[in-house]
C-alpha cells in the first residue's frame, strides 16, 4: 500500500527572505554597472571580485551568470569577462516592456490613492529636488526608483516592481547618463505625474507616465553622440 503523504510537519515559509550572498554580489555589481562605475569594456575577474567583496568565488560566478543573462556581461571561455556596451535596441525593448507595466500601475494607483499614499509620493519627489540642485545623479536615480516602486505598492502590486526592475535594466545606464543634463526635466515630469494622480485623473496620469518613459528614445542619439565609447559600435561603419 502506498504511504499517505504527511504534510503536517511543513511550516510557514519566512517570506521576508534574507538576501543570499549571490543576491548581494549581484546587487553590488548591477549598481556599479548601472551607475557606470564599471564602464563598458571593463574586465572582471571572478577571483578579484571575490577577494574585494570578501566572498567565495561561487556566488560571484552565479552573479556573473545572472548579469550575462540580462546582457550586462560578456562571458567567453578562455577570454576575459567584460561589461557589455549599451545596446540601443535593448534599451527600446526594455522601454516597451516597462511602459506596458507602468501604464497599468499608474492607472490602478490613481484608483486606490489615499491621502497618506499621496503624501508618501510627494515626500519622495521632494527629496529629489536637492539632488537636482547639487547634481547628485546617484541620489536622484535612487529616488526615481523609489517613486516608481511606491506606485506599485499603492497599486496593490508590489511584485510588479521586481518585474519592472528586471526588465528596465538596459534603460538604466542611458537614464543615468541622461541625468547629467536632464535631471531637472525628469524632476518636472515627476511633478506633472503627481499632479495628475492628485487630481485623480487616470487618463492624464497615464499620458504623463507615457511621456516620461518615452523620452529616453528621443535622447539616445544625443547621449550616444556625447558618450560613444559606452555604446555598441555601428558595424556598418
FENPE-V457132 format. One record per backbone hydrogen bond with DSSP energy under -1.0 kcal/mol. CO is the residue of the C=O (numbers start at 1). NH is the residue of the N-H. If there is no record, write none. Layout:
CO;NH
CO;NH
This chain:
7;10
13;15
15;17
20;24
21;25
22;26
23;27
24;28
25;29
26;30
27;31
28;32
29;33
30;34
31;35
32;37
32;38
39;42
42;83
45;49
46;50
47;51
48;52
49;53
50;55
57;61
58;62
59;63
60;64
61;65
62;66
63;67
64;68
65;69
66;70
67;72
72;84
74;82
76;79
81;44
82;74
83;41
86;232
87;91
88;92
89;93
90;94
91;95
92;96
93;97
94;98
95;99
96;100
97;101
98;102
99;103
101;105
102;106
103;107
104;108
105;109
106;110
107;111
108;112
114;118
115;119
116;120
117;121
118;122
119;123
120;124
121;125
122;126
123;127
125;128
128;132
129;133
130;134
131;136
135;137
136;140
137;141
138;142
139;143
140;144
141;145
142;146
143;147
144;148
145;149
146;150
147;151
148;152
149;153
150;154
151;155
152;157
153;156
157;160
158;161
159;163
160;164
161;165
162;166
163;167
164;168
168;171
168;172
171;175
172;176
173;177
174;178
175;179
177;180
178;181
178;182
182;186
183;187
184;188
185;189
186;190
187;191
188;192
189;193
190;194
191;195
192;196
193;197
194;198
195;199
196;201
197;200
201;205
202;206
203;207
204;208
205;209
206;210
207;211
208;212
209;213
210;214
211;215
214;217
215;219
216;220
219;223
220;224
221;225
222;226
223;227
227;230
228;231
230;86
234;237
